[in-house]
Amino acid sequence: MTLFDLAKKNIKHNFIHYFLYFASMIFSIMIYYTFVSLAQDPKVVARINNDDNLASIFNASSIILIIFVAIFILYSNHFFTRKRKKEIGIYSLLGLRKKEIGRMLFYENFLMGIGALIIGIGLGTLLSKLFVTILLKIMNLGGISDFVFSIDAVMNTVMIFIIITLITSFTGYRIIYRTTLLDLFHSESKREKTPKSNPFLAILALVLIAGGYFIALQPLITADSIWAKLGFGPVMIIILISVILGTVLLLNSFLPFVLNKIRKNKRLFYNGTNIISNSQLTFRIASNARTLATIAVLTGLTLVAIGMVGGLYNNVNKDAGLNNPATFEYHVVDEKSNEQALALAQNNTNTPLTGHQETTINYVKATSDRKMPFVYSPEEGFAVISLTAYSKLLTLEKNNDSKMAALKDDEAILISPDLTAQNTTNDVINTSFTLKNSTDQKITVTKTSTETPFSTIYSFLVVSDNVANTLSHKNKTTIQSIMVDQPKDAVALSKQMAKVLPKNAVFRSYPENYEALMRGSGVLLFIGMFIGIVFLAATGSIIYFKQLTEAYNDVATYDILKKIGLDRKEIRKTIAKQVLVIFLIPLILGIVHSSVALVSLSNLLQMNITFAVIISTGAYTLMFIAYYFITVNTYTNIVMGKKREEI
């Protein structure tokens, strides 16, 4: 019998031992192939290739996905190889040389890799149509994708996983050549020492995490905030270091400290099976602290990314409306192009014209005794419009009567998106300006607003009609604002108007901006969910594999518990308590970390992301619950002997 035949026989007769590793490879290949095939789909390619940013996002995401998948497979292989060390030791005792054992393991890995590639690519091909359809729907493009089989995607996937297989095989060789025979037989019996309780480090963990949270929740836009003094980048680094270090210390020092306190409470410690659960948890925390801290931090970052992308996607309508209050807006450069553009809007039956207005903007030099907290260029002058024109424009864009209270000749309204902070608004109120015109007109700001009715005019003053009539028209701009029914469906009309307008007309289109935002945020949301699924599967599987390793190590311990009278129900209850803590630690820490970060970012971006956060956090929690019950069931079956494997 050759080594290749022995490898095939091992896989055939011990497939239940290989299944976890084999299944993780299939899942990884399926996910990666599905993602790569998306970039080869004609409908997706047509959209992505027209946008360099989207193409870059897809390319960067594929690299991130490769890293996740590679780590996932390498960790699965590490668990699988560690579980087989005693088997490798037996082969050595039977006379097989290390080189021959290495070749046999390579054959096994190669055969499982080929099988996983075939099954994974097959499943990925079946799912790719579904995922492309979901992507097109999220991007607001509609339609159902045709069935596409990409040879390039297959070759890409095969090449990547051949490289990963070679790396895992090399890892197996290192274990064989660097591990002594004694270590091979006793590797699973090694345990880490019980962590020592350190009250100072336990308190420091809480202080670091609380300090990071406190800094993150400070106002971002006030002039005296820590964000303004130190800068966004340095503050973010301080927060990350504080929270990450606090998380590591929390698992290495604070939790052992709490468990030791529970142990000293005799009434609680000696209640039922708590004595067993507490003792086992002490070892669990010691052996899993680094892994759980890493998973907690990465879970928090993943939830932040998905929450923010989901929030951006849900706020597309609002953002598009803020950026483009009118359906179409352009500067009137010449009457011919203006009339042609208006004619296109008036003659369009799919999205009928609901109204339009030409607004004259005068640029006037202005002086003030205070620093102006808004955009103003002395060379160009300050933009000024009349109250009547402003009221009519609001009525046109909001489709309701927007009559404004009359302004006195010495009063003005300041419109600027920069006025986002309450203290900034208070500083501007009662600020006086002198408009340098034929006669210097002094005006005082009595009201402010951050909502501008223009896409191309950032900040301006609204003055009374009398003052507006006295302004010189030497430096002026006429802006055409057009509103149509069903503006989201007016992409075709937008492209027609863009062709007849000159480049210096500064044409702005709500439907095209909306489409671009939907396309960009849709791709980000899809990729975020896709990578989130991969990361969730990877982290859940890592915890699962770690607990199974502990289960095989604990078989003898639970044999003793069975002999002293504990039944299956009591043992399962003990296991459930221990495993629950292991799953809850990264989940709760990840959710809390991400919640604080998302509150801070939502305040910064003035964006409501509550719905997206609830959905992403809920999905993560449900998946962790599923992993938890699977782990408890498998763990129980191993230690109770139903599916115990003697290796």
C-alpha positions as CSV (number, residue, x, y, z in Angstrom):
1,M,0.0,0.0,0.0
2,T,1.4,3.4,-1.0
3,L,1.3,6.5,1.1
4,F,-1.3,7.9,-1.3
5,D,-3.5,4.9,-0.8
6,L,-3.0,5.2,3.0
7,A,-4.1,8.9,2.8
8,K,-7.3,8.0,0.8
9,K,-8.0,5.2,3.4
10,N,-7.6,7.6,6.3
11,I,-10.0,10.1,4.7
12,K,-12.5,7.5,3.9
13,H,-12.6,5.7,7.3
14,N,-12.1,8.8,9.5
15,F,-14.2,11.3,7.6
16,I,-16.1,12.3,10.7
17,H,-12.7,13.5,12.1
18,Y,-12.0,15.4,8.9
19,F,-15.4,16.8,8.5
20,L,-15.0,20.1,10.5
21,Y,-11.8,21.0,8.6
22,F,-13.3,19.9,5.3
23,A,-16.5,21.9,5.9
24,S,-14.5,25.0,6.8
25,M,-12.6,24.7,3.5
26,I,-15.8,24.3,1.5
27,F,-17.4,27.4,3.2
28,S,-14.3,29.5,2.6
29,I,-14.0,28.5,-1.1
30,M,-17.7,29.0,-1.7
31,I,-17.7,32.5,-0.2
32,Y,-14.5,33.6,-2.0
33,Y,-15.6,32.2,-5.3
34,T,-19.0,33.9,-5.0
35,F,-17.5,37.2,-4.3
36,V,-14.9,37.0,-7.1
37,S,-17.6,35.9,-9.6
38,L,-19.6,39.0,-8.7
39,A,-16.9,41.2,-10.2
40,Q,-17.1,39.1,-13.4
41,D,-20.9,39.4,-13.8
42,P,-21.7,41.6,-16.9
43,K,-24.3,43.7,-15.1
44,V,-22.0,44.4,-12.2
45,V,-19.0,45.0,-14.4
46,A,-21.0,47.6,-16.5
47,R,-21.6,49.6,-13.3
48,I,-18.3,49.1,-11.5
49,N,-16.0,49.8,-14.5
50,N,-17.7,53.2,-14.9
51,D,-16.7,54.2,-11.4
52,D,-13.1,53.9,-10.4
53,N,-14.0,54.2,-6.7
54,L,-16.3,51.2,-6.8
55,A,-13.7,49.2,-8.7
56,S,-11.1,50.1,-6.1
57,I,-13.5,49.1,-3.3
58,F,-14.2,45.7,-4.9
59,N,-10.4,45.1,-5.3
60,A,-9.6,46.1,-1.8
61,S,-12.5,44.0,-0.4
62,S,-11.3,40.9,-2.3
63,I,-7.9,41.3,-0.6
64,I,-9.5,41.6,2.8
65,L,-11.6,38.6,2.1
66,I,-8.5,36.6,1.1
67,I,-6.9,37.5,4.4
68,F,-10.0,36.5,6.4
69,V,-10.4,33.2,4.5
70,A,-6.7,32.4,4.8
71,I,-6.7,33.0,8.6
72,F,-9.9,30.9,8.9
73,I,-8.5,27.9,7.0
74,L,-5.1,28.1,8.7
75,Y,-6.7,28.2,12.2
76,S,-9.0,25.3,11.2
77,N,-5.9,23.4,10.0
78,H,-4.1,24.1,13.2
79,F,-7.0,22.7,15.2
80,F,-7.2,19.7,13.0
81,T,-3.5,19.0,13.1
82,R,-3.3,19.5,16.8
83,K,-6.1,17.0,17.3
84,R,-4.1,14.4,15.2
85,K,-0.8,14.7,17.0
86,K,-1.3,11.5,18.9
87,E,-2.1,9.7,15.6
88,I,1.1,11.1,14.1
89,G,3.0,9.8,17.1
90,I,1.6,6.3,16.5
91,Y,2.7,6.4,12.9
92,S,6.2,7.3,14.2
93,L,6.2,4.3,16.6
94,L,5.2,2.0,13.7
95,G,8.3,3.0,11.8
96,L,7.2,5.7,9.4
97,R,9.8,8.3,8.9
98,K,9.0,12.0,9.3
99,K,9.4,12.6,5.6
100,E,6.9,9.8,4.8
101,I,4.4,11.1,7.4
102,G,4.7,14.6,5.9
103,R,4.0,13.3,2.4
104,M,1.0,11.3,3.7
105,L,-0.5,14.4,5.4
106,F,0.2,16.4,2.2
107,Y,-1.7,13.9,0.2
108,E,-4.6,14.1,2.6
109,N,-4.6,17.9,2.5
110,F,-4.4,17.9,-1.3
111,L,-7.3,15.4,-1.7
112,M,-9.5,17.3,0.7
113,G,-8.5,20.6,-1.0
114,I,-9.5,19.2,-4.4
115,G,-12.8,18.0,-3.0
116,A,-13.5,21.2,-1.2
117,L,-12.7,23.2,-4.4
118,I,-15.1,21.2,-6.5
119,I,-17.9,21.4,-4.0
120,G,-17.2,25.0,-3.0
121,I,-17.1,26.3,-6.5
122,G,-20.3,24.3,-7.3
123,L,-22.1,25.8,-4.4
124,G,-20.7,29.3,-5.2
125,T,-21.9,29.0,-8.8
126,L,-25.4,28.2,-7.6
127,L,-25.4,31.1,-5.1
128,S,-23.7,33.7,-7.3
129,K,-26.9,34.5,-9.2
130,L,-28.8,35.1,-5.9
131,F,-26.0,37.4,-4.6
132,V,-25.7,39.4,-7.8
133,T,-29.5,39.9,-7.8
134,I,-29.3,41.1,-4.2
135,L,-26.4,43.5,-5.1
136,L,-28.3,45.0,-8.0
137,K,-31.4,45.4,-5.8
138,I,-29.4,47.2,-3.1
139,M,-27.8,49.4,-5.7
140,N,-31.3,50.3,-6.9
141,L,-30.6,49.0,-10.4
142,G,-33.3,46.3,-10.3
143,G,-33.4,43.3,-12.6
144,I,-32.4,39.6,-12.1
145,S,-28.9,38.5,-13.1
146,D,-28.5,35.9,-15.8
147,F,-26.7,32.7,-14.9
148,V,-22.9,33.3,-15.4
149,F,-20.1,30.9,-15.0
150,S,-16.7,32.7,-14.9
151,I,-13.6,30.7,-15.8
152,D,-11.5,33.7,-14.6
153,A,-13.2,33.4,-11.2
154,V,-12.6,29.7,-11.1
155,M,-8.9,30.1,-11.9
156,N,-8.5,32.9,-9.4
157,T,-10.1,30.8,-6.7
158,V,-8.1,27.6,-7.5
159,M,-4.8,29.6,-7.5
160,I,-5.5,31.2,-4.2
161,F,-6.5,28.0,-2.5
162,I,-3.6,26.0,-3.9
163,I,-1.3,28.6,-2.2
164,I,-3.2,28.3,1.0
165,T,-3.1,24.5,0.8
166,L,0.7,24.6,0.3
167,I,1.0,26.9,3.4
168,T,-1.1,24.5,5.5
169,S,0.9,21.6,4.3
170,F,4.1,23.4,5.2
171,T,2.7,24.1,8.7
172,G,2.1,20.3,9.0
173,Y,5.7,19.6,8.1
174,R,6.9,22.0,10.8
175,I,4.8,20.2,13.4
176,I,6.2,16.9,12.4
177,Y,9.9,17.9,12.3
178,R,9.9,20.2,15.3
179,T,7.8,18.1,17.8
180,T,9.3,15.3,19.8
181,L,7.6,11.9,20.1
182,L,6.8,12.6,23.7
183,D,5.2,16.0,22.9
184,L,3.1,14.3,20.2
185,F,1.5,12.0,22.8
186,H,1.1,14.5,25.6
187,S,0.3,17.7,23.6
188,E,-3.4,17.7,24.5
189,S,-2.7,17.2,28.2
190,K,-0.9,20.5,28.5
191,R,-2.8,23.3,30.2
192,E,-2.0,26.8,30.9
193,K,-1.5,27.9,34.5
194,T,-4.4,29.5,36.4
195,P,-4.1,33.3,36.0
196,K,-3.1,35.2,39.1
197,S,-5.5,37.7,40.4
198,N,-4.1,41.3,40.2
199,P,-6.5,43.9,41.7
200,F,-4.5,46.8,40.3
201,L,-4.6,45.5,36.7
202,A,-8.3,44.6,37.1
203,I,-9.1,48.2,38.1
204,L,-6.8,49.6,35.4
205,A,-8.8,47.6,32.8
206,L,-12.0,49.3,33.7
207,V,-10.3,52.7,33.9
208,L,-8.8,52.3,30.4
209,I,-12.1,51.2,28.8
210,A,-14.1,53.9,30.6
211,G,-11.5,56.5,29.7
212,G,-11.7,55.6,26.0
213,Y,-15.5,55.7,26.1
214,F,-15.4,59.1,27.8
215,I,-13.1,60.6,25.2
216,A,-15.1,59.1,22.3
217,L,-18.4,60.6,23.6
218,Q,-17.0,64.1,23.9
219,P,-18.6,66.7,21.5
220,L,-16.6,66.7,18.3
221,I,-17.5,70.1,16.8
222,T,-17.0,72.5,19.7
223,A,-13.9,74.6,19.6
224,D,-12.7,73.7,23.1
225,S,-13.2,69.9,22.7
226,I,-10.4,67.4,22.9
227,W,-11.1,66.5,19.3
228,A,-10.4,70.1,18.2
229,K,-7.3,70.6,20.4
230,L,-5.5,67.3,19.5
231,G,-7.0,66.5,16.1
232,F,-9.2,63.7,14.9
233,G,-6.3,61.3,14.1
234,P,-4.4,61.4,17.4
235,V,-7.6,61.2,19.5
236,M,-8.7,58.1,17.5
237,I,-5.4,56.5,18.2
238,I,-5.6,57.3,21.9
239,I,-9.1,55.8,22.0
240,L,-8.1,52.6,20.2
241,I,-5.1,52.0,22.3
242,S,-7.0,52.7,25.5
243,V,-9.9,50.4,24.6
244,I,-7.8,47.6,23.2
245,L,-5.4,47.5,26.1
246,G,-8.3,47.7,28.5
247,T,-10.0,44.8,26.7
248,V,-6.9,42.6,27.0
249,L,-6.5,43.5,30.7
250,L,-10.2,42.9,31.3
251,L,-9.8,39.3,30.1
252,N,-6.4,38.6,31.6
253,S,-6.9,40.3,35.0
254,F,-10.4,41.6,35.7
255,L,-12.4,38.3,34.9
256,P,-10.0,36.1,36.9
257,F,-10.3,38.7,39.7
258,V,-14.1,38.3,39.7
259,L,-13.9,34.5,39.5
260,N,-11.6,34.5,42.5
261,K,-14.0,36.7,44.4
262,I,-16.8,34.3,43.5
263,R,-14.7,31.4,44.7
264,K,-14.3,33.1,48.1
265,N,-18.1,33.5,48.4
266,K,-18.8,30.0,49.8
267,R,-22.6,30.2,49.5
268,L,-22.3,31.0,45.8
269,F,-19.3,28.9,45.0
270,Y,-20.7,25.7,46.6
271,N,-24.1,26.1,45.1
272,G,-24.9,23.1,42.8
273,T,-22.4,22.7,40.0
274,N,-20.9,26.2,40.4
275,I,-17.8,24.8,41.9
276,I,-17.1,22.9,38.7
277,S,-18.1,25.7,36.4
278,N,-16.0,28.3,38.2
279,S,-12.9,26.1,38.3
280,Q,-13.2,25.2,34.6
281,L,-13.9,28.8,33.7
282,T,-10.6,29.9,35.3
283,F,-8.7,27.7,32.9
284,R,-10.9,28.7,30.0
285,I,-10.2,32.4,30.5
286,A,-6.5,31.7,30.7
287,S,-6.3,29.6,27.5
288,N,-8.7,31.8,25.5
289,A,-7.9,35.4,26.8
290,R,-5.9,36.5,23.8
291,T,-8.3,34.9,21.3
292,L,-11.4,36.4,22.9
293,A,-9.8,39.8,23.2
294,T,-8.9,39.8,19.5
295,I,-12.4,38.6,18.6
296,A,-14.0,41.2,20.8
297,V,-12.1,44.1,19.2
298,L,-12.6,42.8,15.7
299,T,-16.3,42.2,16.3
300,G,-16.6,45.8,17.5
301,L,-14.8,47.1,14.4
302,T,-17.0,45.0,12.1
303,L,-20.2,46.2,13.7
304,V,-19.0,49.8,13.5
305,A,-18.3,49.3,9.8
306,I,-21.6,47.6,9.0
307,G,-23.6,50.0,11.2
308,M,-22.0,53.1,9.5
309,V,-22.5,51.6,5.9
310,G,-26.0,50.6,6.8
311,G,-26.7,54.1,8.1
312,L,-25.2,55.8,5.0
313,Y,-27.4,53.6,2.8
314,N,-30.6,54.4,4.8
315,N,-29.7,58.1,4.7
316,V,-29.2,58.3,0.9
317,N,-32.6,60.0,0.3
318,K,-31.8,62.6,2.9
319,D,-28.3,63.2,1.7
320,A,-29.3,63.4,-1.9
321,G,-32.0,66.0,-1.0
322,L,-29.5,68.0,1.1
323,N,-27.0,68.1,-1.7
324,N,-29.6,68.8,-4.4
325,P,-32.6,70.6,-3.1
326,A,-33.8,71.2,-6.7
327,T,-34.2,68.3,-9.2
328,F,-31.9,70.2,-11.6
329,E,-29.9,73.3,-11.0
330,Y,-27.5,75.2,-13.3
331,H,-26.1,78.7,-13.9
332,V,-27.6,80.5,-16.8
333,V,-24.7,81.1,-19.1
334,D,-26.6,82.0,-22.3
335,E,-30.3,82.1,-23.1
336,K,-30.1,79.5,-25.9
337,S,-28.9,76.6,-23.7
338,N,-31.2,77.8,-20.9
339,E,-34.3,77.6,-23.2
340,Q,-33.2,74.2,-24.6
341,A,-32.8,72.7,-21.1
342,L,-36.2,74.1,-20.0
343,A,-37.8,72.8,-23.2
344,L,-36.5,69.3,-22.4
345,A,-38.0,69.4,-18.9
346,Q,-41.3,70.8,-20.2
347,N,-41.7,68.3,-22.9
348,N,-40.8,65.2,-20.8
349,T,-43.9,63.1,-20.1
350,N,-42.3,60.5,-17.8
351,T,-41.3,63.0,-15.2
352,P,-43.5,66.1,-15.8
353,L,-42.3,69.6,-14.9
354,T,-43.8,70.9,-11.7
355,G,-42.1,74.3,-11.7
356,H,-38.9,76.3,-12.2
357,Q,-37.4,79.6,-11.1
358,E,-34.6,81.8,-12.1
359,T,-32.9,83.4,-9.1
360,T,-30.4,86.3,-9.3
361,I,-27.5,86.1,-6.9
362,N,-25.6,89.4,-6.3
363,Y,-22.0,89.3,-5.0
364,V,-21.3,92.2,-2.8
365,K,-18.2,93.1,-0.8
366,A,-18.9,92.9,2.9
367,T,-17.0,93.8,6.1
368,S,-17.6,92.8,9.7
369,D,-16.1,93.4,13.1
370,R,-16.2,89.7,13.8
371,K,-14.5,86.7,12.2
372,M,-17.0,85.1,9.8
373,P,-17.7,81.4,10.7
374,F,-18.8,80.6,7.1
375,V,-17.5,80.6,3.6
376,Y,-16.8,84.1,2.3
377,S,-14.2,85.1,-0.3
378,P,-13.4,88.9,-0.3
379,E,-12.3,88.6,-4.0
380,E,-15.7,87.3,-5.1
381,G,-17.8,89.0,-2.6
382,F,-20.6,87.8,-0.4
383,A,-23.7,86.2,-2.0
384,V,-26.9,88.1,-1.4
385,I,-30.5,87.4,-2.6
386,S,-33.8,89.1,-1.9
387,L,-36.4,87.8,0.6
388,T,-39.0,87.4,-2.1
389,A,-36.8,85.3,-4.3
390,Y,-35.8,83.1,-1.3
391,S,-39.4,82.6,-0.3
392,K,-40.4,81.6,-3.8
393,L,-37.5,79.2,-4.1
394,L,-38.5,77.5,-0.8
395,T,-42.1,77.2,-2.0
396,L,-41.0,75.7,-5.3
397,E,-38.7,73.1,-3.7
398,K,-40.8,72.1,-0.7
399,N,-44.1,72.2,-2.6
400,N,-45.8,74.3,0.1
401,D,-46.3,78.0,1.0
402,S,-43.0,79.2,2.5
403,K,-43.8,82.8,3.1
404,M,-41.1,84.4,5.3
405,A,-41.7,87.1,7.9
406,A,-40.9,90.5,6.5
407,L,-37.3,91.8,7.0
408,K,-36.5,95.3,7.9
409,D,-33.8,97.1,5.8
410,D,-31.2,96.6,8.5
411,E,-32.0,92.9,9.1
412,A,-30.7,89.8,7.3
413,I,-30.9,86.0,7.4
414,L,-27.6,84.0,7.2
415,I,-27.8,80.7,5.4
416,S,-24.8,78.5,5.8
417,P,-24.3,74.7,6.3
418,D,-21.3,75.6,8.6
419,L,-23.7,76.7,11.3
420,T,-24.1,73.2,12.8
421,A,-23.1,73.9,16.4
422,Q,-25.4,75.8,18.8
423,N,-22.6,78.0,20.1
424,T,-21.5,78.9,16.6
425,T,-25.1,79.9,15.8
426,N,-25.2,82.1,18.9
427,D,-22.0,83.8,17.9
428,V,-23.4,84.7,14.5
429,I,-26.7,86.1,15.7
430,N,-26.6,89.9,16.1
431,T,-23.4,90.1,14.0
432,S,-23.4,93.2,11.9
433,F,-22.1,93.5,8.3
434,T,-21.6,96.5,6.1
435,L,-22.4,95.8,2.4
436,K,-20.1,97.8,0.2
437,N,-22.3,99.2,-2.5
438,S,-23.2,102.6,-4.0
439,T,-24.3,103.4,-0.5
440,D,-22.9,101.4,2.4
441,Q,-25.8,99.4,3.9
442,K,-25.4,98.1,7.5
443,I,-27.3,95.0,8.3
444,T,-27.6,92.7,11.3
445,V,-28.1,88.9,11.3
446,T,-31.4,88.2,13.1
447,K,-31.9,84.6,12.0
448,T,-29.8,81.7,10.7
449,S,-30.4,78.5,8.8
450,T,-28.2,75.5,7.7
451,E,-30.6,74.4,4.9
452,T,-29.6,76.0,1.7
453,P,-32.0,75.9,-1.4
454,F,-29.0,75.8,-3.8
455,S,-26.5,73.1,-4.7
456,T,-23.8,75.5,-6.0
457,I,-24.1,78.4,-3.5
458,Y,-22.7,77.4,-0.2
459,S,-23.4,80.5,2.1
460,F,-25.4,83.7,1.5
461,L,-27.4,86.5,3.1
462,V,-31.1,87.0,2.6
463,V,-32.0,90.7,2.7
464,S,-35.1,92.8,2.3
465,D,-36.4,93.5,-1.2
466,N,-35.6,97.2,-0.8
467,V,-31.9,96.5,0.0
468,A,-31.7,93.9,-2.8
469,N,-32.9,96.5,-5.3
470,T,-30.2,98.9,-4.4
471,L,-27.4,96.3,-5.0
472,S,-25.2,96.7,-8.1
473,H,-25.7,94.0,-10.7
474,K,-22.2,94.2,-12.1
475,N,-21.2,91.0,-10.3
476,K,-24.1,88.6,-10.4
477,T,-25.1,85.1,-11.3
478,T,-28.5,83.8,-12.4
479,I,-29.4,80.3,-11.2
480,Q,-32.1,78.1,-12.8
481,S,-33.9,75.7,-10.4
482,I,-36.1,73.1,-11.9
483,M,-38.5,70.7,-10.2
484,V,-40.1,67.6,-11.8
485,D,-42.4,64.9,-10.6
486,Q,-40.8,61.6,-9.6
487,P,-37.3,63.0,-9.6
488,K,-35.6,59.7,-8.9
489,D,-36.8,58.5,-12.3
490,A,-35.4,61.5,-14.2
491,V,-31.9,60.1,-15.0
492,A,-32.5,60.0,-18.7
493,L,-33.8,63.6,-18.7
494,S,-30.7,64.6,-16.7
495,K,-28.3,63.2,-19.3
496,Q,-30.2,65.0,-22.1
497,M,-30.0,68.3,-20.2
498,A,-26.3,67.8,-19.5
499,K,-25.7,67.5,-23.3
500,V,-27.2,70.9,-24.1
501,L,-25.7,72.9,-21.3
502,P,-22.2,74.2,-21.5
503,K,-19.6,73.0,-19.0
504,N,-19.4,76.3,-17.1
505,A,-23.1,76.1,-16.3
506,V,-22.2,74.0,-13.2
507,F,-25.1,71.6,-13.8
508,R,-26.3,69.7,-10.8
509,S,-28.7,66.8,-10.9
510,Y,-30.6,65.2,-8.1
511,P,-31.5,61.9,-9.9
512,E,-27.8,61.3,-11.0
513,N,-26.6,62.2,-7.5
514,Y,-29.2,59.9,-6.0
515,E,-28.2,57.1,-8.3
516,A,-24.5,57.6,-7.6
517,L,-25.1,57.6,-3.8
518,M,-27.3,54.4,-4.1
519,R,-24.7,52.7,-6.2
520,G,-21.8,53.6,-3.9
521,S,-23.5,53.0,-0.6
522,G,-25.2,49.8,-2.0
523,V,-21.8,48.3,-3.0
524,L,-20.4,49.3,0.4
525,L,-23.4,47.8,2.2
526,F,-23.3,44.6,0.2
527,I,-19.5,44.2,0.7
528,G,-19.8,45.0,4.4
529,M,-22.5,42.4,4.9
530,F,-20.6,39.8,2.8
531,I,-17.3,40.3,4.7
532,G,-19.3,40.5,7.9
533,I,-20.8,37.0,7.2
534,V,-17.3,35.6,6.6
535,F,-15.9,37.2,9.7
536,L,-18.9,36.0,11.8
537,A,-18.4,32.5,10.5
538,A,-14.7,32.6,11.1
539,T,-14.9,34.0,14.7
540,G,-17.8,31.7,15.6
541,S,-15.8,28.7,14.2
542,I,-12.7,29.7,16.0
543,I,-14.5,29.8,19.4
544,Y,-16.2,26.5,18.3
545,F,-12.8,24.8,17.5
546,K,-11.3,26.1,20.7
547,Q,-14.1,24.7,22.8
548,L,-13.9,21.3,21.0
549,T,-10.1,21.2,21.8
550,E,-11.0,21.8,25.5
551,A,-13.7,19.1,25.2
552,Y,-11.3,16.5,24.1
553,N,-8.9,17.5,26.9
554,D,-11.7,17.3,29.5
555,V,-13.0,13.8,28.7
556,A,-11.2,12.3,31.6
557,T,-12.4,15.0,33.9
558,Y,-16.0,14.5,33.0
559,D,-15.6,10.7,33.3
560,I,-14.8,11.3,37.0
561,L,-17.9,13.5,37.3
562,K,-20.0,10.8,35.9
563,K,-18.6,8.2,38.3
564,I,-19.4,10.4,41.3
565,G,-23.0,10.7,40.3
566,L,-23.6,13.6,37.9
567,D,-26.1,12.7,35.1
568,R,-26.1,14.0,31.5
569,K,-28.5,16.9,32.4
570,E,-26.3,18.2,35.1
571,I,-23.1,17.9,33.1
572,R,-24.8,19.7,30.1
573,K,-25.8,22.5,32.5
574,T,-22.2,22.8,33.7
575,I,-20.9,22.9,30.1
576,A,-23.6,25.4,29.0
577,K,-22.5,27.8,31.8
578,Q,-18.9,27.7,30.8
579,V,-19.5,27.9,27.0
580,L,-22.0,30.7,27.5
581,V,-19.4,32.9,29.2
582,I,-16.9,32.2,26.4
583,F,-19.4,33.3,23.7
584,L,-20.8,36.2,25.7
585,I,-17.5,37.9,26.4
586,P,-16.6,38.8,22.8
587,L,-20.2,39.4,21.8
588,I,-21.0,41.8,24.7
589,L,-17.6,43.6,24.5
590,G,-17.9,43.9,20.7
591,I,-21.5,45.3,20.9
592,V,-20.6,47.8,23.7
593,H,-17.4,49.0,22.0
594,S,-19.2,49.4,18.7
595,S,-22.2,51.2,20.3
596,V,-20.0,53.9,21.8
597,A,-18.1,54.3,18.6
598,L,-21.3,54.5,16.5
599,V,-22.9,57.1,18.9
600,S,-19.7,59.3,18.5
601,L,-19.7,58.9,14.7
602,S,-23.4,59.5,14.3
603,N,-23.0,62.8,16.2
604,L,-20.1,63.8,14.1
605,L,-21.9,63.0,10.8
606,Q,-25.3,64.2,12.0
607,M,-26.8,60.9,10.8
608,N,-29.4,58.6,12.3
609,I,-28.0,55.0,12.2
610,T,-30.2,53.4,14.8
611,F,-32.1,51.1,12.5
612,A,-28.9,49.8,10.8
613,V,-27.2,49.2,14.1
614,I,-30.2,47.3,15.5
615,I,-30.3,45.0,12.4
616,S,-26.6,44.3,12.3
617,T,-26.3,43.8,16.0
618,G,-29.4,41.6,16.1
619,A,-28.1,39.4,13.2
620,Y,-24.7,39.0,14.9
621,T,-26.4,38.1,18.2
622,L,-28.6,35.5,16.5
623,M,-25.7,33.9,14.7
624,F,-23.7,33.7,18.0
625,I,-26.7,32.1,19.7
626,A,-26.8,29.5,16.9
627,Y,-23.0,28.8,17.3
628,Y,-23.5,28.6,21.1
629,F,-26.1,25.8,21.0
630,I,-24.2,23.9,18.4
631,T,-21.0,24.1,20.5
632,V,-22.9,23.0,23.7
633,N,-24.4,20.0,21.9
634,T,-21.1,18.9,20.4
635,Y,-19.2,19.5,23.6
636,T,-21.7,17.4,25.5
637,N,-21.6,14.6,23.0
638,I,-17.8,14.4,23.2
639,V,-17.5,14.3,27.0
640,M,-20.5,12.1,27.5
641,G,-19.1,9.4,25.2
642,K,-21.8,9.4,22.5
643,K,-19.4,10.6,19.9
644,R,-16.1,10.4,21.7
645,E,-13.1,9.6,19.5
646,E,-10.2,7.8,21.1
647,I,-7.1,8.9,19.3
